Amino acid sequence: MWRFLKRLLIGKPLKTLEEGSQHLSRTKALALLSSDALSSVAYGTEQITTALIAASTVALWLQIPIAILVLVLLTAITLSYRQIIHAYPSGGGAYVVTSTNWGRNAGLVAGGSLLVDYMLTVAVSVAAGTEAITSAVPALHPYSVGIGVVIILILMGINLRGVRESAGFLMVPVYLFIVMITGMVLYGLYNIATGQVAFHAAAAIGTSSSSITILLFLRAFSSGSSSLTGVEAISNAVPNFKEPKPRNAAATLSIMALILAFFFGGITFLSYWYGIRPNDHVTVLAQIGQTIFGHGVMFYLLQIATALILAVAANTGFSAFPQLAFNLAKDKFMPHIYMDKGDRLGYSNGIMSLAVGAIVLLLIFNGSTEALIPLYAVGVFVPFTLSQSGMIIHWFREREGFWLGKASINFVGAFISFALVIILFWMHFKSVWPYLIIMPVLLRMFWTINRHYKAVAKQLRVLSKEPIKRHHYDGSTVIVLVSNLTKATADAIDYAQSMGDRVLAMHVSFDSNPEKEHRLGVEFKREFPDVRYVDIHSSYRSITEPSLRFVDEIAKGAKERNHSLTILIPQFVPRHGWQNALHNQNSLRLRTALASRDVTVSTYYFHLKE
Amino acid sequence: MWRFLKRLLIGKPLKTLEEGSQHLSRTKALALLSSDALSSVAYGTEQITTALIAASTVALWLQIPIAILVLVLLTAITLSYRQIIHAYPSGGGAYVVTSTNWGRNAGLVAGGSLLVDYMLTVAVSVAAGTEAITSAVPALHPYSVGIGVVIILILMGINLRGVRESAGFLMVPVYLFIVMITGMVLYGLYNIATGQVAFHAAAAIGTSSSSITILLFLRAFSSGSSSLTGVEAISNAVPNFKEPKPRNAAATLSIMALILAFFFGGITFLSYWYGIRPNDHVTVLAQIGQTIFGHGVMFYLLQIATALILAVAANTGFSAFPQLAFNLAKDKFMPHIYMDKGDRLGYSNGIMSLAVGAIVLLLIFNGSTEALIPLYAVGVFVPFTLSQSGMIIHWFREREGFWLGKASINFVGAFISFALVIILFWMHFKSVWPYLIIMPVLLRMFWTINRHYKAVAKQLRVLSKEPIKRHHYDGSTVIVLVSNLTKATADAIDYAQSMGDRVLAMHVSFDSNPEKEHRLGVEFKREFPDVRYVDIHSSYRSITEPSLRFVDEIAKGAKERNHSLTILIPQFVPRHGWQNALHNQNSLRLRTALASRDVTVSTYYFHLKE
């Protein structure tokens, strides 16, 4: 039943060797990995203008120089990440680059930041997408958290089905958004060029005012930097590309950066020219769309495309998070389960952890996302800084060909990113402080896990020089747990006698019915005269503690005899799973308790036929 | 840590033989078992007047004849239950009486009704108690569901500590309530007798009006019958009394019925005399209290006592439900876990199931209880009818002494109860219909469980006439699951060789790293030349299916050889529980899958020291 459902929802299992065919072409990769970055334009310009208008309307012209600075930053980051893709074609992005060049701890800071960030990506994008839906259909507003949860679960399902198929699924909304925004920006510029739209800007560029300060500029710039979130996704996912992987990935990154630059530049320019003022009810993007298209079909199509790409943006996290978790697990910093591939070759555990984390964030913040955006930006720019400064070290180490030029490009990227982190902490401390708590906790967790795996490996290691220390037992003792005299008991004793040189029957008796206990002993000894029967008395209705005491005693004797020791627990296997609830769980408790002892616990399955 | 917490909250475990000392004196039993019945007066009169005033104010005088009829019913039920206590001193109440006299199915209807009813008791009483609290402190109103859940959890904790101690805990509120209501009724009557309060009734008894119909009378009477819920609790709990159990239980029941009759009669008479009209803001009981005591300390004390006894009333369910579940489990109609006594000699599983059920009801109905009261009444009066009519059969069978008189008493009780069930279905079908769905489902569940237990017993039964069929194996085959070559592997092989005559090593290999797989095979064969090494290839990254296929094949061979078959799975036991999350769960999955096969699964524990 469960297997059937899983098949239906997730698809038939794929062989490991089918993996090659799961790789992405450029067009599909663009759809799968660029939605996070591109969808940022839905709120990037708005973040800048909201910060500016808080000071004065005149300050709005600052959005043009800020946009130019953001575009410079975008160029530097894109060039820098192209270099990273070529230098580290096995993926892992900021985590791998930083670990290699700056060392473990810095790498873990980058990795930890991104792990948290991917959860924020999913939560923020889904919440924003849900807002777009509920703005279109206000009747759905009371159910927005529920809608968000459903969207996350749908994305989880798509990703559990496998990478390639999800790309097929997600191409439509991304390309629809690209077409809609391109059309809007071009038509808007055409209107301006043909003079059909007059100059409406709140204040011309260069207008001076006492309200225009460096602090305001920095605050607005750092808010606008949220437009650059998601750019790193492609560099983490290089192994998912078709061969030649690095070239295809780098080309996809460049295409994405050009589209993003055109969109962000165009939208900000139109926002300046049309004198758009941000307000609580209609987004800046929607205002621009309404001005250009009017309140018709095209406007609604724009809104739908925006809502869809925000939902799809959440999907970026679903490709990047499991890959990063895999890299951390491979280095023994996260549990090994993140290395298991599922039936459809996705890292199922990473996908499910991400979904759970994002749903929790959605529930905690009740779908309100504005306070999360600065934290999100810090989580992005810390790894940007680390990986790009790491690349400078990389070039200094290699010193080949045009290395000084490459190092300079990375220096510009690193410098602007680092400055942004400082500005974000300075200007938005109220939203950003949790980062200072989450990071140390994550680092401690990474190292605790790492120490454990290393300690285990050391204890298990077989040195190839010396022969393995073997233990030759002289025989085996088997203790059979007996609760009453049934066919199951008899079968278990028969089995025990085939395995053990010495077989004991252990029965735990209670105060409630002494005659019955006595009769059982007599009957047992009559049926199995060759098995020593031991009746252990319990005053507390628990079989665990007296059993453990008895086992410890027998273990001592077994050691003296050089016997191995086995505890055999008969267990019913009913025909239907639910029937397990009808059989008492004493044996399960005993098994758990025995795990603490140096014995082997065997389960004798007695299959019930009806 | 968990053990320490459990000790702290639940107390130190009690020996089975300490059970005798856990029995109840009359005073304590009254506190523990009467709160449900007595607290009904907090809403009984109100239910009647609310039904009457919906027709007309004049109809309010009907509360006097209705109250008299309720008191007749109370007398009949009390006498009837006294007879039941003496006839069935081992407890079980309606379930046992009905099963014995009417047969299994009728008994299960009674038992099922009461199981559901005890959950309703807890939910309704806790919700009503919470309402009393939030009426006193309106600021707490938004948290009422949370408060209800906390109260249920506290009651669960008290009951897990054991019966006697909880009675000590709960005596104060019950006796406070008894003192408060007694004082209020006596003072109110004194005021009337001394002429200090004039006759305020809305209409004198006998005033005729077109609005007074038989239907109205029946509707109000059936609503008022909710005052009688909880009377059966004592007859279910006879085994909890001190010796002589039946006499003490019967005496407690009579005392309780007298108090209840005095309270219900007094309150209804005062409500009539003072012309109280029910409204949504102040309860009838509070209105009477305010009229008699004024708006001072005594009034608040009355409200507190009311709130407390309602909370305590919920506790009745906690003594009755586990006992009834025990009786049903003993007859193989409910899972055996309801027969396990906990550390403190309470039936822990029954207590916890009840708490969970009541919390779920509280959450579903969001603390609104009015619609539940008719359902609650049906759940009470169906078993009343069944057990009392069953008693008539009982007397006819015995035909000793004053049997005809006793049968007549039970006949009156059965007749009125049956009439009430009919009236409740007729007048309150909108609230009562779920009963028609819950009962068939419960009955089906009871019988399904019963059939399973009987089928199991049949399969396990050893006939004492013929000797037990034994199986003598000629040897044993052991398959060791090997994932790599470590000290744990070596230890497991050593162990397997002590047990098995033929040892095989099974390794599941994947496509990802063929050289590594090959090297493992070579090294293993070098180290363990006497063990057959089998490399099973999996294309789907699952070890379960190929392992099962291999095991099935070996099982065939073992059968031919007349060998027993064991699968040995090595498992790491880390020093700290959380570290289990760091080791993959493949072996657990394999173990679950192997339970379907006719093999024995052994777990070799390798204890990690760091």
Interface residues (C-beta under 8 A of the other chain):
Chain A: P13 L14 K15 T16 L17 P335 H336 I337 D340 K341 G342 D343 I449 H452 Y453 A455 V456 K458 Q459 L460 R461 V462 P467 I468 K469 R470 H471 H472 Y473 G475 S476 L485 T486 K487 A488 A490 D491 D494 Y495 Q497 S498 M499 G500 F510 D511 S512 E527 S539 Y540 R541 S542 H563 S564 T566 L568 Q571 F572 V573 P574 Q579 A581 L582 H583 N584 Q585 R591 A595 S596 R597 D598 V599 T600 V601 S602 T603 Y604 Y605 H607 L608 K609 E610
Chain B: P13 L14 K15 T16 L17 P335 H336 I337 D340 K341 G342 D343 I449 H452 Y453 A455 V456 K458 Q459 L460 R461 V462 P467 I468 K469 R470 H471 H472 Y473 G475 S476 L485 T486 K487 A488 A490 D491 D494 Y495 Q497 S498 M499 G500 F510 D511 S512 E527 S539 Y540 R541 S542 H563 S564 T566 L568 Q571 F572 V573 P574 Q579 A581 L582 H583 N584 Q585 R591 A595 S596 R597 D598 V599 T600 V601 S602 T603 Y604 Y605 H607 L608 K609 E610
